[in-house]
Amino acid sequence: MLQLRRAVRRLLRREHMPRPEPQPPLEATAEETATRRVLMIVHDPPVPSEGGQRLTALFGWHDPGELARRYIEDLREASGGYVRYQIVERIDADWYPVKIDGFRYTSETFVRAWRTRTMHQPNAIDYQAQIAAFDLIGRYNRGEMDEVWFFSFPYAGDYESTMLGPGAFWLNSPPVPNTDHASGRFPIMAFNYERDVDCMLENYCHRVESVMSRVYERMARGPNMWQLFTLYDRIAPGRAQCGNTHFAPNSDRDYDWGNPRPVLCFCDDWYYYPDLAGRARVVTAAEWGGGDMRAHHLWWLRHLPRRTGETDGVANNWWRYVVDLNLVE
Protein backbone atom coordinates (compact mmCIF):
# COMPACT_ATOMS: atom_id res chain seq x y z
CA MET A 1 0.00 0.00 0.00
CA LEU A 2 2.89 2.37 0.84
CA GLN A 3 4.45 1.69 -2.54
CA LEU A 4 1.15 2.47 -4.28
CA ARG A 5 0.80 5.79 -2.43
CA ARG A 6 4.34 6.75 -3.44
CA ALA A 7 3.63 5.85 -7.05
CA VAL A 8 0.50 7.98 -7.08
CA ARG A 9 2.33 10.93 -5.54
CA ARG A 10 5.09 10.64 -8.14
CA LEU A 11 2.55 10.65 -10.95
CA LEU A 12 0.77 13.68 -9.51
CA ARG A 13 4.05 15.58 -9.23
CA ARG A 14 5.31 14.71 -12.70
CA GLU A 15 3.04 16.98 -14.70
CA HIS A 16 5.68 17.28 -17.42
CA MET A 17 5.45 13.57 -18.18
CA PRO A 18 3.53 12.94 -21.44
CA ARG A 19 0.13 11.42 -20.83
CA PRO A 20 -1.78 9.31 -23.35
CA GLU A 21 -4.62 11.18 -24.96
CA PRO A 22 -7.85 9.28 -24.37
CA GLN A 23 -9.34 8.31 -27.69
CA PRO A 24 -12.94 9.53 -27.84
CA PRO A 25 -15.47 6.90 -28.88
CA LEU A 26 -15.70 6.74 -32.65
CA GLU A 27 -18.94 7.81 -34.30
CA ALA A 28 -20.58 4.78 -35.86
CA THR A 29 -21.23 4.69 -39.60
CA ALA A 30 -24.65 3.82 -41.01
CA GLU A 31 -23.53 0.24 -41.58
CA GLU A 32 -22.44 -0.10 -37.96
CA THR A 33 -25.59 1.08 -36.21
CA ALA A 34 -28.19 -0.95 -34.34
CA THR A 35 -31.73 0.41 -34.68
CA ARG A 36 -34.13 -1.07 -32.13
CA ARG A 37 -37.87 -0.54 -32.28
CA VAL A 38 -39.56 0.21 -28.98
CA LEU A 39 -43.13 -0.26 -27.83
CA MET A 40 -43.66 2.43 -25.18
CA ILE A 41 -46.48 1.87 -22.68
CA VAL A 42 -47.40 4.59 -20.18
CA HIS A 43 -49.48 4.03 -17.04
CA ASP A 44 -50.33 7.62 -16.03
CA PRO A 45 -54.01 7.51 -15.03
CA PRO A 46 -56.18 10.57 -14.35
CA VAL A 47 -57.39 11.24 -10.81
CA PRO A 48 -61.09 12.26 -10.88
CA SER A 49 -61.03 13.69 -7.35
CA GLU A 50 -58.17 16.00 -8.34
CA GLY A 51 -59.89 17.57 -11.32
CA GLY A 52 -58.85 14.79 -13.69
CA GLN A 53 -55.15 15.57 -13.36
CA ARG A 54 -52.88 12.72 -14.29
CA LEU A 55 -50.47 11.41 -11.70
CA THR A 56 -47.49 13.13 -13.34
CA ALA A 57 -49.22 16.53 -13.18
CA LEU A 58 -50.70 16.02 -9.73
CA PHE A 59 -47.37 15.16 -8.09
CA GLY A 60 -45.05 17.14 -10.36
CA TRP A 61 -43.40 14.05 -11.77
CA HIS A 62 -41.51 13.82 -15.05
CA ASP A 63 -43.15 13.71 -18.45
CA PRO A 64 -42.65 10.17 -19.86
CA GLY A 65 -42.22 11.40 -23.42
CA GLU A 66 -39.45 13.78 -22.42
CA LEU A 67 -37.77 11.10 -20.33
CA ALA A 68 -37.81 8.73 -23.29
CA ARG A 69 -36.37 11.39 -25.61
CA ARG A 70 -33.48 12.18 -23.28
CA TYR A 71 -32.80 8.50 -22.60
CA ILE A 72 -32.62 7.73 -26.32
CA GLU A 73 -30.25 10.65 -26.88
CA ASP A 74 -28.02 9.64 -23.98
CA LEU A 75 -27.66 6.05 -25.17
CA ARG A 76 -26.99 7.12 -28.73
CA GLU A 77 -24.29 9.54 -27.57
CA ALA A 78 -22.72 7.10 -25.09
CA SER A 79 -22.48 4.41 -27.78
CA GLY A 80 -20.99 6.79 -30.33
CA GLY A 81 -24.13 6.61 -32.44
CA TYR A 82 -24.29 2.82 -32.48
CA VAL A 83 -27.49 2.36 -30.45
CA ARG A 84 -30.50 4.02 -32.08
CA TYR A 85 -33.75 3.39 -30.28
CA GLN A 86 -36.95 4.37 -32.05
CA ILE A 87 -40.37 4.46 -30.41
CA VAL A 88 -42.62 2.90 -33.03
CA GLU A 89 -45.79 2.97 -30.93
CA ARG A 90 -46.91 4.61 -27.71
CA ILE A 91 -49.86 3.26 -25.72
CA ASP A 92 -51.33 5.43 -22.97
CA ALA A 93 -52.84 2.85 -20.63
CA ASP A 94 -55.01 4.84 -18.23
CA TRP A 95 -55.27 2.16 -15.61
CA TYR A 96 -53.31 0.55 -12.79
CA PRO A 97 -51.71 -2.81 -13.64
CA VAL A 98 -52.69 -5.77 -11.51
CA LYS A 99 -50.34 -7.13 -8.85
CA ILE A 100 -49.28 -10.75 -8.55
CA ASP A 101 -51.85 -11.29 -5.76
CA GLY A 102 -54.71 -9.82 -7.80
CA PHE A 103 -54.71 -6.39 -6.13
CA ARG A 104 -55.20 -3.35 -8.34
CA TYR A 105 -55.07 0.30 -7.30
CA THR A 106 -57.70 2.84 -8.25
CA SER A 107 -56.74 6.50 -8.55
CA GLU A 108 -58.25 7.19 -5.15
CA THR A 109 -56.54 4.29 -3.37
CA PHE A 110 -53.18 5.01 -5.01
CA VAL A 111 -53.21 8.71 -4.14
CA ARG A 112 -54.17 7.92 -0.55
CA ALA A 113 -51.49 5.23 -0.27
CA TRP A 114 -48.80 7.48 -1.76
CA ARG A 115 -49.61 10.42 0.48
CA THR A 116 -49.55 8.26 3.59
CA ARG A 117 -46.73 5.98 2.33
CA THR A 118 -48.80 2.89 3.00
CA MET A 119 -48.22 1.10 -0.30
CA HIS A 120 -49.70 -2.31 -1.01
CA GLN A 121 -47.56 -5.38 -0.45
CA PRO A 122 -46.55 -7.58 -2.14
CA ASN A 123 -45.48 -4.99 -4.65
CA ALA A 124 -44.73 -7.38 -7.56
CA ILE A 125 -46.57 -6.82 -10.83
CA ASP A 126 -48.34 -9.67 -12.66
CA TYR A 127 -46.19 -9.96 -15.77
CA GLN A 128 -48.42 -12.58 -17.36
CA ALA A 129 -51.34 -10.16 -17.12
CA GLN A 130 -49.28 -7.38 -18.71
CA ILE A 131 -48.12 -9.67 -21.51
CA ALA A 132 -51.73 -10.62 -22.24
CA ALA A 133 -53.13 -7.09 -21.91
CA PHE A 134 -50.78 -5.72 -24.55
CA ASP A 135 -50.24 -8.88 -26.64
CA LEU A 136 -46.50 -8.42 -26.15
CA ILE A 137 -45.42 -11.80 -27.47
CA GLY A 138 -47.79 -11.52 -30.43
CA ARG A 139 -46.40 -8.09 -31.29
CA TYR A 140 -42.84 -9.39 -31.06
CA ASN A 141 -43.60 -12.49 -33.14
CA ARG A 142 -45.19 -10.32 -35.84
CA GLY A 143 -42.03 -8.21 -35.99
CA GLU A 144 -43.70 -5.05 -34.71
CA MET A 145 -41.10 -4.22 -32.03
CA ASP A 146 -37.80 -5.34 -30.50
CA GLU A 147 -38.32 -4.37 -26.87
CA VAL A 148 -40.86 -2.86 -24.49
CA TRP A 149 -40.55 0.17 -22.21
CA PHE A 150 -43.07 0.67 -19.41
CA PHE A 151 -43.35 4.08 -17.74
CA SER A 152 -45.27 3.87 -14.48
CA PHE A 153 -45.84 5.42 -11.08
CA PRO A 154 -43.81 4.51 -7.96
CA TYR A 155 -44.56 1.05 -6.60
CA ALA A 156 -46.01 -0.19 -9.87
CA GLY A 157 -44.19 -3.43 -9.09
CA ASP A 158 -42.04 -3.85 -12.22
CA TYR A 159 -38.44 -4.98 -12.20
CA GLU A 160 -35.99 -2.45 -13.68
CA SER A 161 -35.47 -4.92 -16.51
CA THR A 162 -36.53 -8.46 -17.26
CA MET A 163 -36.43 -10.84 -20.21
CA LEU A 164 -38.95 -12.93 -22.14
CA GLY A 165 -38.54 -15.70 -24.69
CA PRO A 166 -36.86 -19.08 -25.20
CA GLY A 167 -33.67 -19.41 -23.20
CA ALA A 168 -34.30 -16.12 -21.40
CA PHE A 169 -31.74 -15.48 -18.67
CA TRP A 170 -31.18 -13.17 -15.71
CA LEU A 171 -31.48 -9.49 -16.69
CA ASN A 172 -31.16 -7.86 -13.29
CA SER A 173 -34.18 -10.03 -12.40
CA PRO A 174 -35.40 -13.56 -13.08
CA PRO A 175 -36.74 -14.16 -16.61
CA VAL A 176 -40.51 -14.20 -17.07
CA PRO A 177 -41.63 -17.86 -17.08
CA ASN A 178 -43.92 -19.47 -19.65
CA THR A 179 -42.77 -17.26 -22.52
CA ASP A 180 -40.94 -19.83 -24.65
CA HIS A 181 -43.54 -19.43 -27.42
CA ALA A 182 -41.97 -16.10 -28.34
CA SER A 183 -39.91 -16.29 -31.53
CA GLY A 184 -36.90 -14.84 -29.73
CA ARG A 185 -35.75 -13.09 -26.59
CA PHE A 186 -36.65 -9.50 -25.82
CA PRO A 187 -36.40 -7.22 -22.78
CA ILE A 188 -38.98 -5.30 -20.83
CA MET A 189 -37.49 -2.14 -19.35
CA ALA A 190 -39.50 -0.39 -16.63
CA PHE A 191 -39.08 3.22 -15.57
CA ASN A 192 -40.55 5.13 -12.65
CA TYR A 193 -41.44 8.61 -13.90
CA GLU A 194 -41.06 9.99 -10.39
CA ARG A 195 -37.33 9.60 -11.10
CA ASP A 196 -35.19 11.33 -13.73
CA VAL A 197 -33.16 9.96 -16.64
CA ASP A 198 -30.20 9.21 -14.37
CA CYS A 199 -32.17 6.34 -12.85
CA MET A 200 -33.17 5.15 -16.32
CA LEU A 201 -29.49 4.95 -17.22
CA GLU A 202 -28.87 3.00 -14.02
CA ASN A 203 -31.42 0.43 -15.21
CA TYR A 204 -29.56 0.19 -18.51
CA CYS A 205 -26.16 -0.14 -16.84
CA HIS A 206 -27.45 -3.07 -14.80
CA ARG A 207 -28.74 -4.59 -18.04
CA VAL A 208 -25.21 -4.29 -19.43
CA GLU A 209 -23.80 -6.02 -16.36
CA SER A 210 -26.21 -8.95 -16.65
CA VAL A 211 -25.64 -9.40 -20.37
CA MET A 212 -21.85 -9.16 -20.35
CA SER A 213 -21.55 -11.45 -17.34
CA ARG A 214 -23.52 -14.05 -19.30
CA VAL A 215 -21.47 -13.49 -22.46
CA TYR A 216 -18.18 -14.19 -20.70
CA GLU A 217 -19.59 -17.13 -18.76
CA ARG A 218 -20.93 -18.85 -21.87
CA MET A 219 -19.11 -17.62 -24.97
CA ALA A 220 -15.53 -16.63 -24.18
CA ARG A 221 -12.64 -18.96 -24.98
CA GLY A 222 -10.07 -16.90 -23.09
CA PRO A 223 -9.69 -14.56 -20.12
CA ASN A 224 -12.79 -12.94 -18.66
CA MET A 225 -12.37 -9.42 -19.98
CA TRP A 226 -15.65 -8.32 -18.42
CA GLN A 227 -14.27 -9.03 -14.96
CA LEU A 228 -11.18 -7.01 -15.87
CA PHE A 229 -13.29 -4.10 -17.18
CA THR A 230 -15.19 -3.86 -13.88
CA LEU A 231 -12.18 -3.73 -11.54
CA TYR A 232 -11.98 -0.77 -9.16
CA ASP A 233 -9.26 0.28 -6.77
CA ARG A 234 -10.87 -0.97 -3.57
CA ILE A 235 -10.80 -4.58 -4.77
CA ALA A 236 -7.74 -4.26 -7.05
CA PRO A 237 -5.37 -1.59 -5.63
CA GLY A 238 -3.32 0.03 -8.37
CA ARG A 239 -5.19 -1.88 -11.08
CA ALA A 240 -8.50 0.00 -11.35
CA GLN A 241 -10.17 -0.14 -14.75
CA CYS A 242 -13.73 1.23 -15.24
CA GLY A 243 -15.55 -0.15 -12.22
CA ASN A 244 -19.22 -0.99 -12.37
CA THR A 245 -22.60 0.73 -12.09
CA HIS A 246 -22.33 1.39 -8.35
CA PHE A 247 -18.54 1.64 -7.95
CA ALA A 248 -16.43 4.18 -9.84
CA PRO A 249 -12.71 3.40 -10.12
CA ASN A 250 -11.99 5.13 -6.79
CA SER A 251 -15.20 4.36 -4.86
CA ASP A 252 -14.97 3.09 -1.31
CA ARG A 253 -18.64 2.09 -1.04
CA ASP A 254 -21.84 1.68 -3.04
CA TYR A 255 -22.92 4.80 -5.00
CA ASP A 256 -19.73 6.60 -4.00
CA TRP A 257 -19.41 8.43 -7.33
CA GLY A 258 -18.19 11.69 -5.78
CA ASN A 259 -15.13 10.35 -3.96
CA PRO A 260 -12.26 12.85 -4.54
CA ARG A 261 -9.51 10.30 -3.82
CA PRO A 262 -6.99 10.03 -6.70
CA VAL A 263 -6.20 6.53 -7.93
CA LEU A 264 -4.12 5.02 -10.67
CA CYS A 265 -6.52 3.85 -13.39
CA PHE A 266 -6.42 2.05 -16.74
CA CYS A 267 -9.82 3.28 -17.99
CA ASP A 268 -8.34 4.87 -21.15
CA ASP A 269 -7.24 1.43 -22.36
CA TRP A 270 -10.86 0.47 -23.06
CA TYR A 271 -11.15 3.06 -25.83
CA TYR A 272 -8.60 0.94 -27.71
CA TYR A 273 -9.83 -2.57 -26.82
CA PRO A 274 -8.59 -5.21 -27.53
CA ASP A 275 -5.31 -3.28 -27.46
CA LEU A 276 -4.88 -3.03 -23.68
CA ALA A 277 -1.41 -1.50 -23.65
CA GLY A 278 -1.49 -0.29 -20.04
CA ARG A 279 -2.41 3.37 -20.51
CA ALA A 280 -2.43 4.26 -16.81
CA ARG A 281 -3.02 7.68 -15.30
CA VAL A 282 -4.32 9.16 -12.08
CA VAL A 283 -8.04 9.91 -12.04
CA THR A 284 -10.51 11.44 -9.59
CA ALA A 285 -14.28 11.86 -9.55
CA ALA A 286 -13.85 14.92 -11.78
CA GLU A 287 -13.59 12.43 -14.66
CA TRP A 288 -17.22 11.32 -14.22
CA GLY A 289 -19.04 14.37 -12.95
CA GLY A 290 -17.92 14.72 -9.35
CA GLY A 291 -20.77 12.68 -7.93
CA ASP A 292 -23.45 13.27 -10.55
CA MET A 293 -25.25 9.98 -11.19
CA ARG A 294 -26.10 10.58 -14.85
CA ALA A 295 -22.58 11.83 -15.65
CA HIS A 296 -21.01 8.75 -14.08
CA HIS A 297 -23.26 6.32 -15.92
CA LEU A 298 -22.59 8.03 -19.26
CA TRP A 299 -18.83 7.99 -18.56
CA TRP A 300 -19.02 4.28 -17.79
CA LEU A 301 -21.11 3.43 -20.86
CA ARG A 302 -18.76 5.38 -23.14
CA HIS A 303 -15.94 3.03 -22.15
CA LEU A 304 -17.72 -0.13 -23.30
CA PRO A 305 -15.68 -1.57 -26.18
CA ARG A 306 -17.18 -1.26 -29.65
CA ARG A 307 -14.47 -2.12 -32.14
CA THR A 308 -14.69 -4.43 -35.11
CA GLY A 309 -13.69 -8.08 -35.03
CA GLU A 310 -13.71 -10.46 -32.10
CA THR A 311 -11.37 -11.66 -29.36
CA ASP A 312 -11.52 -15.14 -27.87
CA GLY A 313 -14.97 -15.80 -29.33
CA VAL A 314 -16.53 -12.52 -28.16
CA ALA A 315 -17.23 -9.54 -30.41
CA ASN A 316 -15.08 -6.51 -29.71
CA ASN A 317 -18.28 -4.47 -29.88
CA TRP A 318 -19.99 -5.36 -26.59
CA TRP A 319 -22.99 -3.16 -27.40
CA ARG A 320 -24.13 -5.78 -29.91
CA TYR A 321 -25.02 -8.20 -27.13
CA VAL A 322 -26.65 -5.57 -24.92
CA VAL A 323 -29.08 -4.44 -27.61
CA ASP A 324 -29.76 -7.87 -29.14
CA LEU A 325 -30.24 -10.53 -26.48
CA ASN A 326 -30.57 -13.22 -29.15
CA LEU A 327 -26.83 -12.98 -29.85
CA VAL A 328 -26.05 -14.26 -26.37
CA GLU A 329 -25.73 -18.00 -25.86
N, C-alpha and C positions, 0 to 999 in steps of 0.2 A: 504494500500500500504506500509506503514511504517513497519507493522508487517511482510509482505512478505519479504521486504528487509532484515530485521533482521534475518529472518529464513534462507534466502539464505546465508548471511554472516556466520551464525553459521555452516551451512553445509560445506561451503568452508574451515572454520577453523578446523573442526573436521575431519582431515584426518585419525585419528586412528579409526574412527567409521567404522565397517564392512559394506561394500557395496554389494548389491546383484550382483552376476555375471550374466551378460546378457547371456541368453541361445541362442547360435547360431542356426539359422534355421536348422532343421533336414534335412538330405539328403533323398529324397523320394526313396522308393523301387520301383521295376519294376511295382508292382501292383498298385502303387499310382500315376503313372505318367499320364500326359495328352499329347498325341502326336497329333498335329494339322498340317494338310497338307496345304501348302501355294502355291497358284498360284502367281508367281512374274512377274509383267509386267513392263518393262522399256521403257520409252520414252526418248531416248538419240540420237536424229537424227544427221546425219552428216551435215556439213556445206560446200557445194561445193566451195564457194568463199574463204574458209580458208583451202584449200587443202584437203577437205573431213574429217577434224577433227570432231569428235563428240563434243557435247557441253561440256561434262565433261573434255575432253582434252583441248579444246580451252580456257576454263575459269579456268582450274585448280581445278575443282570441284571433289567431292569424287566419288570413284568407287562404283556403286550400289551393286555389288557382295560382296565387302568387308564390306560395311555398313550392309548388310543383315547378314553376318556371325557374325559380332560383336554384332549386336542387338540380334540375336538368343542366342549367348553365354551369354550376359548380363541377358536376361530374364530367361534362365535356371539357372544361378547362383543365381539370386535374389529370385527365387522361390524354392531354395533348390533342384533343379533337377525335380521339378514337371512339369513345362511347357517345352515341347520339340517341337519346331516348326521345320518342315521339308519342304524345298522347293521342291515340286514334279514336277514343271514345271516352266521354265523361258521363257517368250516371249519378244524378243527385238522388240519393235514396233517403227520403224524408222519414225514416223510421229508426228505431233502436234495434240493433241485431240481438238475436236471442242468445242467452248464455247456455253453457253446457248442461245446466240443471233445469232448463226450461224457462228461467226468469227472463223477463224483458222489461226494460224501463219504459215509462211514458215520459213526456216532457215534464209533467208535474213532479213525478217521483224522482227523475234525474236531478232536476233543479234543486229540489229539497235535499236530496242526498249530497249533492256537491256543496251546497251552502253549509251543511252541517257536518261534512266529511264523514258521512255514514254510508259508504258505498257498499253495494251488494257483494257478498262473497258466497260461493267462489266466483272469481272475476273472469274465468276463462270463457272465451267465445265458443259457440258451436260452429266449427269450421264446416262440417257437413251441411248444415243449414245454409251457410253463406255460399257454399259451392252450388247448392241446388237453387237458391234464390236468384243467382246471377248466371246460372248455366256456365260456370267457369270452365269446366272440362270440355263441354261442347264448343264453346268459343275457341278454346285453344286447339281442339281437334280440327275445327274448320279453318284454322289458320288466320283467325281474326286478331289475335294478339299474342305477345310473347311473355308478358308478365302482368301482374295485377298490383295496383297500388290502392290501398284503402286509407282514406283520411277520416278520422273519427275523433270523438270527444275523449277526455280522460276516462280511464277505466272501462273502455269499450271491450277489453279482454283479449285483444289480438297480441300475438307475438310480434316482435320487431320485424322478423322475417321467418318464413317457413317455406317448405317445398312440397310440391305435389308431383305425382307421376311415378312411372315404373322405376324402381331402384332409387327413389328419392332418399336423400341422406340428411344428416344434421345440418341445419342452416341457422345457427344460433337458437335452435329449438328443434324438437323432434319433428320428423316429416308427418304430413297429414296421412293417416291410414286410409285404406280402401280407395285409393286413387290410381291404381295400376292400369285402369282402362283409359287413362290419358295417353295420347300418342307420343308424349315425351315429358320431360321434367320442366317445370316452370315455378318461379317463386311468387309468393305473395309477400309484398312489403306493406307494413302498416305504420302509419304516422299519426301522432297525436297533435292536432292543430293548436292545442294549448302551447306547444313547444315551437321553437324556431327551426330554421334549416340546419343549425349546428347539430341538433339531435337527429335529424334525418340522415345527415352524413355519418353520425355514429352508428346508426342502423346499418348503413352500407359498409362501413369499415368492419363491423362484426361479420357481415356477409362475406367479405373478402377473407377474413381469418378462417371461417368455416370452410370455404371452398379451397383455399390454398393448403390448408392442413390436409384435406382429403386428397388433393392432387399429389402431394409429396408422400402420403402414406400408400397410395395405390399405384402411381404411375412412374415415379422416379426410379431410375436405375443407377443412381449415384448419391452423392451427399444430399442431405436435406437442406436445400438452400432457403426454404421458407423459415426454418428454425434459425438460420444464420441472419436472415433479414430482420427478424424480430428481436434480436439481442439488444439489451440496454445495459447501461453501466452497472446498475445495482446487482445484476446477476452475472455480468461478464465484465469486470473492471478492466478498463483500458481497451475493450474490444466492442464497444457499443456500435450498433449499426443504425437501424431506423426505429427500433422499438415496436410497440403495438398500439392498439386503439387507446388503451388506458395509460400506457407508460411511454413517455417520450424518452429519448436516449439518456437523459440525466434525471429522470423521475426517481424519487425515493418511495413513492406510494401511489396507489390508484388515483387517477385523475390529476396528477401532479404536473400539469402542463406548464405551470409558471415558475418552476424551480430555476433560480438564477445560477445554480452551480455549474461551472465550466467542466466539460468532460471531453476527453479525446474520443472522436467519433469517425466512423467510416461511411457515413450516410451518402457522401458524394459518389462513392463507388457504384451505387445502384443506378445511377444515370447511365452507366457504361456497361451494365450487365450484358453478357457473362464475363466481361473483362473486369475482374475484381483485383485491381492492381495495388490496393492498399493506400488509397487516397485519404489519409487521415488528417484531421484538423480539429481544433478545439471549437466546440459549439456551446451555446447557452440557449435559454428559452427564447431569446430574441429571434432565433432562426424560425420558430413556428408560432410567432404571435404573442409571446410573453404571457401565456396563460389563456389566450382566447381559444375556445373549444373549436370553433369552425376553422380558424387559421391552422391549428394543429392538425386537424383531420385532413385538410387540403394538402398541407405539407407532406403528410404521411402518404396520401394517395398518389401524389406526384412522383414519389420515389418507387412506385411499383414498376418493375421492369416491363418494357414493351418494345423489345427489339425483334428483329426477324430471326428465323431459324429456331432451333431447339437445342437444349443441353440435357443430356442424360435422360432423354425421353419426355422432357417437359418443354413446352413452347417457351421461348424467351419473352413472349408477350403474355404476361400473367392475366391481363385484363380479359383475354379471350375466354378463359374459364369462368371468370366472375360473371360475365354477361350471358354466357351460354352454358347452362348447367349440364347440357347433354354432351358436352365435350369431356366431362369428368367421368372417369371409370368408377 
